Amino acid sequence: MAQWITLGKGEEKRHVLMEDTRNLREVQVANPGPSVKDLEKEAWNILGDLSKVSNVDQLLLQMKKYSGTLGDYSSFNSMLIEHQFPNATIVRSRNEWKYFGRDVNPDAQPIAVLYPIGAGRKDGPGKVKAFIEEKRKEGLSDEAIDELVREKFNIQGGGSTHVFSTGTVYDISQTSVIPGKGKPVEQDVKATTLYNTLKKIAKEHYTVEEGTIHNGARGYTAHSGEGQKIVVMKIPGEDVNVLHTLIHEMSHARLEHLYRNVPRGIAESEAELSTYLVGAHFGFDFRDDSAAYIRGWLDNARSQGKDLGKENMDRVMNNARWLINEISRNVI
């Protein structure tokens, strides 16, 4: 049966015959990639496998793979990035690479990650550095710029949400420098600088003391009248050792081992795994000391029927991420 439709306005109307048969056209739908559910499941599976690694040397080797991206990504995303792109080193979004004067190569394969919806999203380092460069050209002091950065940018991310979507990022090896626009992506940081930076950060949250430690300990965390107190033994010329100790003790404080009902062996393992990851991110190899320390405390925990689980690994990695972020933000 023929059907008609009336087109036009006012008195300028016309009747048009509608065809009973319609020509179908082929529509090509882009591959939507993995779903949020698939990515979350994959991340938990990796965490579960990680928690089952009983050999400490192998555990550290496995965890080091994620240390490079922990400054910018959660434990879940760091694992997802490594799972999809095992040789990833520095990973950014397409837009973020623009701030470093780099274009994503046409043949680059996107790396799928999760990002929160409804929570404050962290501003990338490229965007922040571009702003800092602009303000320095305007003649502003570093103190004034730092204050503006704190006001204008969300450096740490923030808020919490249970709603996620998927996004795509790319490793630096998948990009090329835009002629005349390339900028340094990372800088080496010395142990002394890291220690002084972290000590400043620690003092914003805890009481920090440098002193002599008895009974062979290089540091400890204890209750104080204002919350928690961190004490480290600082010997002139031993910058790497004292940095190691401060990261370890601050991890104890941040993971609230004084307040959580956690077996000592698990608490020490969590703190030292965090320390290993933070050190590895900034180019310091704590592997030998960390392995011996963790091995001893895990043996202690296992003798009591306790062991690291995937929740512990997630807690470790996100604590390391917070420390890496804070250090990076303060040494910009």
C-alpha positions in Angstrom: 0.0 0.0 0.0 1.4 3.4 -1.0 2.1 5.9 1.7 2.3 9.7 1.4 3.9 12.4 3.6 3.2 16.1 3.6 6.2 18.5 3.5 6.3 22.3 3.8 4.8 25.0 5.8 1.7 27.3 5.5 0.2 27.1 2.0 3.4 25.9 0.4 2.8 22.2 0.9 3.5 19.2 -1.2 2.6 15.6 -0.9 5.5 13.1 -1.5 5.0 9.4 -2.2 7.0 7.2 0.2 8.6 4.1 -1.2 7.3 0.8 0.2 10.7 -0.7 -0.2 13.9 0.8 1.3 17.4 0.5 0.2 19.6 -0.9 3.0 23.1 0.5 3.3 26.0 -1.2 5.1 27.2 0.6 8.2 30.7 -0.1 9.5 30.8 0.1 13.3 34.1 0.9 15.0 35.4 -1.7 17.4 34.3 -0.5 20.8 37.2 -2.3 22.5 37.0 -4.2 25.9 34.2 -3.3 28.3 34.6 -1.8 31.7 33.6 -5.2 33.2 36.2 -7.1 31.1 39.0 -4.7 32.1 38.1 -4.8 35.8 38.0 -8.6 35.7 41.3 -8.8 34.0 42.9 -6.5 36.6 41.6 -8.5 39.5 42.8 -11.7 37.9 46.3 -10.2 37.5 46.3 -9.1 41.1 45.2 -12.6 42.2 48.0 -14.2 40.2 50.5 -11.7 41.7 49.4 -12.6 45.2 50.1 -16.3 44.5 53.8 -15.8 43.6 55.5 -17.3 46.6 59.1 -16.7 45.6 60.0 -13.2 46.7 62.6 -12.5 44.0 60.0 -13.4 41.3 57.4 -11.3 43.1 59.7 -8.2 42.9 60.5 -8.9 39.3 56.8 -9.1 38.5 55.9 -6.0 40.4 58.7 -3.9 38.9 56.9 -4.1 35.5 54.3 -1.8 36.9 56.5 0.7 38.7 57.0 3.0 35.6 53.3 3.8 35.1 52.2 3.9 38.8 52.8 7.7 38.9 50.1 8.3 36.5 47.8 5.3 36.8 46.1 3.2 39.4 47.2 -0.3 40.2 44.4 -1.6 37.9 45.5 0.5 35.0 49.2 -0.1 35.5 48.5 -3.8 35.2 46.2 -3.4 32.3 48.8 -1.3 30.4 51.6 -3.9 31.0 49.2 -6.7 30.0 48.4 -5.1 26.7 51.8 -3.4 26.0 54.5 -5.3 28.0 57.3 -2.9 27.0 55.5 0.3 28.0 57.6 2.9 29.8 55.9 6.4 29.7 52.2 6.3 28.8 49.9 9.3 28.1 46.7 10.1 26.3 46.8 11.4 22.7 46.0 15.0 23.9 48.6 14.8 26.7 51.3 13.8 24.2 50.6 17.1 22.4 51.8 19.0 25.4 55.2 17.3 25.1 55.3 18.1 21.4 54.6 14.6 20.2 52.1 13.0 17.8 50.7 9.5 18.1 51.8 7.4 15.1 49.1 6.5 12.7 49.6 2.8 13.1 49.7 2.9 17.0 47.6 0.4 18.7 45.6 2.0 21.6 45.9 0.7 25.1 42.6 0.5 26.9 42.4 1.8 30.5 39.7 2.6 33.0 38.8 6.2 34.0 36.4 7.3 36.7 33.2 9.2 35.9 31.9 11.7 38.5 35.2 12.1 40.3 37.9 14.7 39.8 40.2 13.6 37.0 43.9 14.2 37.5 45.5 16.8 35.2 48.4 15.3 33.3 52.0 16.5 33.8 52.3 17.8 30.2 49.4 20.2 30.8 50.8 21.4 34.1 54.3 21.8 32.7 53.0 23.9 29.8 51.3 26.2 32.3 54.4 26.5 34.4 56.5 27.4 31.3 54.0 30.0 30.3 54.0 31.7 33.8 57.8 31.7 34.0 57.9 33.5 30.7 55.5 36.1 32.3 58.1 36.6 35.1 56.2 35.0 38.0 58.2 33.5 40.8 58.3 29.7 41.4 56.4 30.3 44.7 53.6 32.2 42.9 53.5 29.6 40.2 53.2 26.7 42.7 50.3 28.4 44.3 48.6 28.9 40.9 49.2 25.3 40.0 47.5 24.1 43.3 44.5 26.3 42.6 44.1 25.6 38.9 45.0 21.9 38.5 43.9 18.7 40.0 47.3 17.1 40.5 46.3 14.0 42.5 42.9 13.3 41.0 40.3 13.1 43.8 37.0 11.9 45.0 35.7 8.4 44.7 33.3 6.7 42.4 32.2 3.3 41.5 31.3 4.3 37.9 33.9 3.9 35.2 34.3 4.2 31.5 37.1 3.2 29.2 39.7 5.4 27.5 42.8 4.9 25.4 46.4 5.8 26.0 49.7 5.3 24.1 53.3 4.5 25.0 56.1 7.0 24.1 57.4 4.4 21.6 54.1 4.8 19.7 54.7 8.5 19.2 57.0 10.8 17.2 58.4 14.2 17.9 56.7 17.1 16.2 59.6 19.0 14.5 60.5 22.0 16.6 58.1 21.2 19.4 59.6 18.3 21.3 60.0 18.7 25.1 61.7 16.5 27.7 59.2 14.0 29.1 61.0 13.0 32.3 64.0 14.1 34.4 66.4 12.2 36.6 66.1 13.0 40.3 68.9 12.5 42.8 68.5 10.6 46.0 69.2 13.7 48.1 66.5 15.6 46.2 64.0 12.8 46.7 64.7 12.5 50.4 64.4 16.2 51.0 61.2 16.3 49.0 59.6 13.3 50.7 60.6 14.6 54.1 58.8 17.9 53.4 55.7 15.9 52.3 55.9 13.7 55.4 56.0 16.8 57.7 52.7 17.9 56.2 51.0 14.8 57.6 53.2 13.5 60.5 55.8 14.4 63.0 59.2 13.6 61.4 62.5 13.3 63.3 66.0 12.5 62.3 68.0 10.8 65.0 69.9 7.8 66.3 68.1 4.5 66.2 68.9 1.8 68.7 68.7 -2.0 68.3 69.9 -2.0 64.7 66.8 -0.4 63.3 67.2 2.4 60.7 63.8 3.9 61.4 60.4 3.4 63.0 56.8 4.7 63.1 55.1 5.3 66.4 52.1 7.1 67.9 52.6 10.7 68.8 50.4 13.3 70.5 49.4 14.6 67.1 48.9 11.3 65.3 51.9 9.4 64.0 55.6 10.0 64.3 58.3 8.9 61.8 61.9 8.6 63.0 64.8 7.9 60.6 68.5 7.5 61.2 70.3 9.8 58.8 74.0 9.3 58.3 75.9 11.9 56.2 76.7 10.5 52.7 74.1 7.7 52.9 71.4 9.4 50.9 70.1 6.2 49.2 69.8 4.3 52.5 67.9 7.1 54.3 65.6 7.6 51.3 64.8 3.9 51.4 64.1 4.1 55.2 61.9 7.2 54.9 59.7 5.7 52.1 59.3 2.5 54.1 58.3 4.3 57.3 56.0 6.7 55.5 54.3 3.7 53.9 53.7 2.3 57.3 52.1 5.6 58.3 50.0 5.9 55.2 48.8 2.3 55.3 47.9 2.9 59.0 49.6 -0.2 60.3 49.4 1.2 63.8 45.6 1.2 63.6 44.8 -1.7 61.3 44.6 -5.2 62.6 47.3 -6.5 60.3 49.9 -9.2 61.2 53.4 -7.7 61.6 54.8 -9.8 58.8 52.1 -8.6 56.4 52.5 -5.0 57.5 56.2 -5.1 56.9 55.8 -6.7 53.6 53.3 -4.1 52.4 55.6 -1.3 53.5 58.6 -2.7 51.8 56.9 -3.7 48.6 55.7 0.0 48.4 59.3 1.1 49.0 60.6 -1.1 46.2 58.0 0.2 43.7 58.7 3.9 44.6 62.4 3.4 44.3 62.1 1.5 41.0 60.0 4.3 39.6 62.7 6.9 40.2 65.5 4.6 39.1 66.8 3.3 42.4 67.2 -0.5 42.7 66.3 -1.6 46.2 65.8 -5.2 45.1 68.5 -7.0 47.2 67.6 -5.3 50.4 63.9 -5.5 49.8 64.0 -9.2 48.8 65.8 -10.2 52.0 63.6 -8.1 54.2 60.3 -9.2 52.6 61.4 -12.9 52.6 62.0 -12.8 56.3 58.8 -11.2 57.2 56.7 -13.2 54.8 58.1 -16.4 56.3 57.0 -15.1 59.7 53.5 -14.4 58.4 53.2 -17.7 56.7 54.2 -19.5 59.9 51.1 -18.0 61.4 48.9 -19.1 58.4 48.8 -15.6 56.9 49.9 -14.5 53.4 49.6 -11.6 51.0 46.3 -11.4 49.1 45.2 -9.4 46.1 43.7 -6.7 48.3 47.2 -6.3 49.9 48.8 -6.0 46.5 46.2 -3.4 45.4 46.8 -1.4 48.6 50.6 -1.6 48.1 50.4 -0.3 44.6 48.1 2.5 45.2 50.1 3.6 48.2 53.2 3.7 46.0 51.3 5.6 43.4 50.3 8.3 46.0 54.0 8.7 47.1 55.2 8.8 43.5 52.6 11.5 42.6 53.4 13.6 45.7 57.2 13.5 45.1 56.8 14.2 41.3 54.5 17.2 42.1 56.9 18.7 44.5 60.0 18.4 42.4 58.4 20.0 39.3 
